[in-house]
Amino acid sequence: VQAIPGIKKEIISPTESSEDILNLYKRTDNTLEEIKASDHSLISK
């Protein structure tokens, strides 16, 4: 369990972990949008 603290955390507070995952997805989504936007600007140049 010490090697993987994430699992312990989920058992203690599943709601918090779910929120963390949602935030991670949102951040990844924003990053992907930024990459797409920069790709478009590079292509249009």
C-alpha positions in Angstrom: 0.0 0.0 0.0 2.9 2.4 0.8 4.2 1.9 -2.8 0.8 3.1 -4.2 -0.6 5.9 -2.0 -3.3 6.6 -4.6 -5.2 3.4 -3.8 -5.2 4.2 -0.1 -6.5 7.7 -0.8 -9.4 6.3 -3.0 -10.5 4.0 -0.2 -10.4 6.8 2.4 -12.3 9.4 0.2 -13.6 8.2 -3.2 -15.4 11.5 -3.8 -12.2 13.5 -3.6 -10.4 11.1 -5.9 -13.3 11.4 -8.4 -13.0 15.2 -8.4 -9.3 14.9 -8.9 -9.8 12.7 -11.9 -12.4 15.1 -13.3 -10.1 18.0 -12.9 -7.3 16.0 -14.5 -9.6 15.3 -17.5 -10.5 19.0 -17.8 -6.9 20.1 -17.7 -5.9 17.5 -20.3 -8.9 18.6 -22.4 -7.7 22.3 -22.2 -4.2 21.2 -23.1 -5.4 19.3 -26.1 -7.5 22.3 -27.2 -4.4 24.6 -26.9 -2.3 22.1 -28.9 -5.0 22.0 -31.6 -5.2 25.8 -31.7 -1.4 26.2 -32.0 -1.4 23.6 -34.7 -4.0 25.6 -36.7 -2.0 28.8 -36.3 1.2 27.0 -37.5 -0.7 25.6 -40.5 -2.3 28.9 -41.4 1.1 30.6 -41.4 
